[in-house]
């Protein structure tokens, strides 16, 4: 089976998740900057989660530029990733509603950790399907960011019990590392992207 349906479904789910998160934002009742102040926490949590969904969308897009065909295992692994990402609006809202209380910030980190692990499982399913000739395996290479991110998530989760801001700092640090484009990977995708 080609990748088109999987990609279209995934794109739709991610778009819905972003829409759900923006609908959670509270609109000020007055047209003043002072009235906007209570909404700032919601805007910041939305921004962080929007960036994470965007990172997954971007990496998912690049990943499937290098995949020839999907299998049942790849479909299920992709659904597991989408399930973990579908929890992001819930954990984001909880973190927002509690004004960054320790437990919700920690659970948000667990959500991010599980999404990262699901993405890794999806990669493994693709590697198995495509074998040693996998273009994705070549593009991923040593995957330093992919291996380091779960470690930072765990440190952030543990750090929330000292201060929720340690957790937030860890989650922001991971997001920033993924926002910095890896030119080598992008060049590899450009050179090897499969024609539809």
Steps between C-alpha positions, in 0.01 A plus 500: 500500500627850413542765769244755375203397713711474815648844439162660425341346810791607719493855362128522574539376857783743572299790355205408722725487808627852435143618450386341827783670687424845362132460594613451863642854510293742705410821320526819712168667576636852451710648217797588722847360555420466870207272414738286294728431799299202639518339154880520477557164671260339252678665210838376622383142551328511160821630339710221652254229398451653154876488449508134607216402266675695224828319565328163478314602184823620339700190594213269404484670159874458444489142625237394249684668214746211537255212548392293202216295646321455830407180679245419766769542767582847367131595499460390865823670606379819331167472684689462829688822424178681412339372821784640711482831314121509539554524876700823462191729503386337826837522676548853366162613635567337836837670529337831404200468733723422799748779417794260462440287810763227545286193422344632176842623381642155575213326319554732204861379496386138517275574200797643308718204599239247385458686168877489447505127575207443263687690226803278562283187475362633170856542372584144605192366320611679184855369537366145530272539199765655278795290614865592466431715193281737703559859392351612831760299695774671300345844555456449874861396545611507862189700601664689786199730552263205495699318767564806716142632502348221717782546753423873525127424531567264792721762666226757446233270644713435809590869520135603524491363853768751597345777292250482213717756320785248478266273307384782274863600438586142400200475263583836342866393460396186310264701279774751420744223401243360258418843359859539385494333159749227428624598156653157439169322554310755293753468218474120518121517472528739206748276319319174568131590525291245317287610208124448528 
